Amino acid sequence: MPEKTGNSVYKRVVLKISGEGFVHPGRRGIATDAVLHIARQTYRAAEHGVKIAIVVGGGNILRGAQFTAGDSCVHEATAHYMGMVATVMNGLALQDALESLGCETRLMTAIRMDGVAEPYIRRRAKRHLEKNRIVILVAGTGSPFVTTDTAAAQRALELDADVLLKATRVDGVFSDDPEKNPNAVLYSELSYDDVRRQNLRVMDLEAITKCMEYDMPILVFNFRKDGNIERAVCGERVGTLVRRTKQR
């Protein structure tokens, strides 16, 4: 593991990386350089002494929703399980990338796959974090009809994280889709109520509601900008902070 410097403002974080982080824009599958980009940023963040758990998405490989339209022969629940398996593939790639940099890791899955990963057990995951291992969490919650965003919120609460870091491909939360509307306004800070009232695309409503109920702050930022994961754990002003009450 990298040498700890103790510069992080957070002691423990849960980082949500969607499947798009594992591939180049507009492509499918897994791109080695994209995975290494995430791994190097995570390595540098870990150097600051923060304990990191990563919840992985799988949309770069398969989205359950693609089987639910029209005359698909795949049951929707089955499609969701297929999506969970896709997250395991991403998790394995990220684990090897991190370990190639010298990080000690543990891959933990909500669906038992004893040949490739440990079963997710909350106490065991916390123990791994205490030993400065980077914990990679895959297969969502293990149940269909639950997004990996909601799984990330759930794990952040279970593991007593200080903040949920939501890595995206844009600079934070905007008033509109910045990829379609160049005049969209970037917010530096929002309350949970702002997000719900304006129907802003931060995370799905269930994830936002869960974080609001237990006062779990969410930091939304662009992980494609090199160094942003490190900046986020060090408390630099990056992206959009969502919490109960905005600072005046």
C-alpha positions, 0 to 999 in steps of 0.5 A: 500500500502507498505510504499514508500522509494523513492529509485527507479531511475524511477518515473513510469514504465510499466511492461510486464508480459507474460502468462508464468509468471502465471504458472510453466514451461511447464504447462498450466493454473494458478498456485497460487504460481507463481502469488504470486511470481509476486505479492510479487516482485511487492509489494517490487518494489512499496515500492521504490516509483515507480508507476507501471502499469502491462500489462498482457499476456494470453498464459498460458491459450490460444494463438490465434495462436493455432486456426489459423492453419489447418482446424480450424473453428475459425476465426483468429480475433475471436481467438485473442479476445479469447486470450484477454479474457484469459489475463483478467483471469490472471489480476483478479488473479494478482489483488487478489494476490496483494491486499492480500499483502495490495496493492491498485490496479485497473484492467483496460480492453481494452474490456468493462467488467463492471462486473469485471474491469474498462474500460481502459481510459488513463487519469483515468489510470494516475490518479490511478497511481498518487494515488499510485495504481498498475494498471493492464492492460488487453485485450491488445489494444482491437483489434485483430492482435496486440500482448500484447508486442505491447500493452505494448509499446503503454501503456508505451507511453500513460502513460508517463512511464520512461521505459518499463520492459519486464519480461522474463524467461531468463536473458536478450537478447542473441545472440541465444536462450540460452535454446537451445544454451549454448554458446549464448552470453548475451548482457548487452546493445543494440540499437534498430537498433542492435535488428532489424538488428540481428533479436533478440527475444526481443519483436515483431517488431511492439513493437520495432519500436514503442519504437524506434520511441518515444525513450522508453527504454526497460529493458529485465530481468529474473523475475523468479529470486526473487528480479529482479523486485525490482532491475530493478526499482532501476536501478541495472544492471540486464538483457539487456537495449535496447535504442537508443544509447549504452553507450561507 
